[in-house]
């Protein structure tokens, strides 16, 4: 599982290697984002009160192409690095935490759960613009045919009624 007891990090660093379905690991994700089991690698080390976790997550997700609207599978491998600190009654000042390239997460108790970090890493791997292939031609704006499969039979581009007011202007 993705839970680590704090006392196991007292003596030596720890390496987590898991390969299982997201639900079995306690990670809530939609089935589209995990078409294959998640493969997780995470190195945990403790330095004073700070626990450093860094590693990667990889799997296959099903996306919908933004141009042709067809579903396609895509492999991803995303890296993460986060530092965990115990939750204290008196929080340290901002000056003690210089701006760095990793996230600081506060936890409470003797068990550290990295499942939420894995979930965030998977969600951040979803591309903002998903394309089934780089040269995807998309759908015709007039007839809606898939331009990757067939040629459009439209005679001319469809008229956009938003421009009709400009056509009436005379200079």
Order of alpha helices (4+ residues) and beta strands (2+ residues): beta-beta-beta-beta-beta-beta-beta-alpha-alpha
